[in-house]
């Protein structure tokens, strides 16, 4: 973790404000809390909304990640084999969450990797999805850090 923080700082001039390992251990979240300096932790897949983990002495904001609405499925068995499948899955997921959002807030996380979604046939599906969702009212497309800042401001731990 320390090495990752230092590499990030060296490359960008700033320490990372969020943490995502993708290969969690029983110690990951505890190490995030002990290290301090992280606004959020994304090593969880269990919800559509941020939440607070209080097991390690102070509340740690968790902004869940996703493995299903993720372009990594282009590189795995039983994954997406076309941009159309990717688009349809994202659209269907969005439509369900958007409808649920009429009653309570919802968040849809989409995992993207430049080496995967950056391929022309895949990028077209992402562009089509973004055009679809931006035509809907009350949709916010943003980065995970902005979601974390919003959640901390609007839903502080009490």
Secondary structure, 3 states (H helix, E strand, C coil): CHHHHHHHHHHHCCCCCEECCCCCCCCHHHHHHHHCCCCEECCCCCCCCCEEECCCCCCEEECCCCCCCEHHHHHCCCCCCCHHHHHHHHHHHHHHHHHHCCCCCCCCCCECCHHHHCCHHHHHHHHHHHHHHHCCCCCCCCCHHHHHHHHHHHCCCC
